[in-house]
Amino acid sequence: MFETLTKAAGDKILALMGEYAADSRTDKIDLGVGVYKDETGVTPIMSSVKKAEARILADGKTKTYLGIAGNKAFGAAVLKAHFGR
């Protein structure tokens, strides 16, 4: 059944991130994912994110993962808030 499948093309952003990591130059610019990094190369975690993570951890009742669509109630609420539907 799977013998007819062909390998999917590689993800270009992941490839770019790999090239960045392999480049030893100190003056390079990261054009990959595009997250902020401070002068030491660390991406800081905002205090609001830490608070949200603590709340999720404290209130969590399951470790079930969401599907690709994510939280459908949240998506519907965003659509209603932005587009009135």
Rosetta blueprint (number, residue, H / E / L):
1 M L
2 F H
3 E H
4 T H
5 L L
6 T L
7 K L
8 A L
9 A L
10 G L
11 D L
12 K H
13 I H
14 L H
15 A H
16 L H
17 M H
18 G H
19 E H
20 Y H
21 A H
22 A H
23 D L
24 S L
25 R L
26 T L
27 D L
28 K L
29 I L
30 D L
31 L L
32 G L
33 V L
34 G L
35 V L
36 Y L
37 K L
38 D L
39 E L
40 T L
41 G L
42 V L
43 T L
44 P L
45 I L
46 M L
47 S H
48 S H
49 V H
50 K H
51 K H
52 A H
53 E H
54 A H
55 R H
56 I H
57 L H
58 A H
59 D H
60 G L
61 K L
62 T L
63 K L
64 T L
65 Y L
66 L L
67 G L
68 I L
69 A L
70 G L
71 N L
72 K H
73 A H
74 F H
75 G H
76 A H
77 A H
78 V H
79 L H
80 K H
81 A H
82 H H
83 F H
84 G L
85 R L
